[in-house]
Amino acid sequence: MSGNVDIAEFMQVRTVKMEAVSLVGLQGRDLDDQKRLFGELTARVNEIGNRTSDSPYLVIPGDFRPIVAVEVTTLGEVPEGMIAFNIPEGDYVAFRFEKKRVGDFWSNICTSENQTRYNIDLSQPRFETFSVELQSAAALEWYIPCKRP
């Protein structure tokens, strides 16, 4: 399904101003570690005492070493083997689409045309949220930072 797909036809797009989000979780070595990280976080989430919920975030920093983490009220003590990470405050473009379209999304959003069209900065950390609402709708929502002027 990838190739010449107009991603605007299958997703909802909005710009949001976000406050900084503090996370604690696990970091992998490469993108293939995501599934393992989700399993490990699920098994260890109770070690994170000041979490706001058990709904995870998937963060992809510029080095492509994925982070699977939960939001915390403050960055306090970090359990052994875990890391703290801050999603910076700022303007983000939120892309919401059906889970089955994830391949189309990633094979097209990275084009220079779409980066310009949506004013996004793929060199900065981007993230996906996992909520009951999104899961029940079989939807994904990715947040990508806006380019700064």
C-alpha positions in Angstrom: 0.0 0.0 0.0 2.9 2.4 0.1 4.3 4.4 -2.7 2.3 7.3 -4.1 -0.2 7.6 -1.2 -1.7 10.9 -0.2 -1.5 10.5 3.6 -3.9 13.4 4.1 -6.6 11.0 2.8 -6.4 8.6 5.7 -5.5 10.6 8.7 -6.6 13.4 11.0 -4.0 16.1 11.6 -4.0 18.8 14.2 -1.4 21.1 15.8 -1.1 21.0 19.6 0.9 23.0 22.1 2.2 20.6 24.7 3.8 21.1 28.1 6.9 19.1 28.9 6.2 15.4 29.7 8.4 13.5 32.2 8.8 9.8 31.5 10.5 6.8 33.2 11.0 3.6 31.3 13.3 1.5 29.2 15.5 2.2 26.2 16.4 -0.2 23.5 19.4 -0.4 21.1 17.4 -0.2 17.9 13.9 -0.1 16.5 13.6 -3.9 16.6 13.6 -3.7 20.4 10.1 -2.1 20.7 8.1 -5.3 21.3 10.6 -6.5 24.0 10.6 -3.1 25.7 6.7 -3.1 25.9 6.8 -6.5 27.5 9.5 -5.6 30.0 7.8 -2.3 30.9 4.5 -4.2 31.5 6.3 -6.6 33.9 8.1 -3.8 35.7 5.7 -0.8 35.7 4.8 -1.2 39.4 8.5 -0.3 40.2 7.7 3.3 38.9 6.0 4.8 42.0 5.1 8.2 40.8 3.5 7.3 37.5 0.3 9.0 36.4 -1.0 6.0 34.5 0.0 2.6 33.1 -0.5 3.8 29.5 2.8 3.8 27.8 4.5 6.1 25.4 6.8 5.1 22.6 9.5 7.7 22.0 11.8 7.7 19.0 14.8 10.0 19.6 17.1 11.2 16.9 19.4 8.2 17.5 16.5 5.8 16.8 17.1 4.0 20.1 13.4 3.6 21.2 12.1 4.4 24.6 9.0 2.8 26.1 8.0 4.6 29.2 5.1 5.9 31.3 4.4 9.5 32.4 5.5 10.4 35.9 4.5 13.4 38.1 8.2 14.3 38.7 11.5 12.9 37.8 12.5 11.4 41.1 14.2 8.1 41.8 14.5 6.0 38.6 14.4 2.2 39.1 17.6 0.3 38.2 18.0 -0.4 34.5 15.5 2.3 33.6 16.0 5.8 32.3 14.3 9.2 32.7 13.4 11.1 29.6 11.7 14.5 29.1 9.5 15.2 26.0 10.2 18.9 25.5 7.3 21.4 25.6 6.5 22.9 22.3 4.2 22.7 19.2 3.6 19.3 17.8 1.7 18.0 14.8 -0.5 15.1 15.9 -1.3 12.5 13.2 -4.1 10.1 14.0 -4.9 7.2 11.7 -6.0 3.5 11.6 -3.3 1.1 12.9 -3.4 -0.8 9.5 -2.1 2.4 7.8 1.1 2.6 9.8 3.3 1.5 6.9 1.8 4.0 4.6 2.2 6.7 7.2 5.9 6.1 7.8 6.8 5.5 4.2 5.3 8.8 3.2 5.7 11.2 6.2 9.5 11.2 5.8 9.5 12.7 2.4 10.8 16.2 2.2 7.5 17.3 0.6 5.5 16.1 3.6 8.0 17.4 6.1 7.4 20.8 4.5 3.7 20.4 4.1 3.2 19.6 7.8 6.1 21.8 9.1 7.6 18.9 11.1 11.1 18.3 12.4 12.0 14.6 12.2 15.4 15.2 13.7 13.7 15.8 17.1 12.2 13.1 19.4 8.7 12.0 18.2 6.3 9.9 20.2 3.2 7.8 20.1 0.7 7.5 22.9 -1.2 4.4 23.8 -4.6 5.0 25.4 -7.7 2.8 25.9 -9.6 5.1 23.4 -7.0 4.7 20.7 -6.6 0.9 21.3 -10.3 0.3 21.1 -10.6 2.3 17.9 -7.6 0.4 16.4 -6.0 3.8 15.9 -2.5 5.3 16.3 -1.6 8.8 17.2 2.0 10.1 16.5 3.2 13.5 17.7 6.1 15.0 15.7 7.6 18.4 16.7 7.0 21.4 14.5 10.0 23.1 13.0 11.0 26.1 14.9 11.2 29.4 12.9 
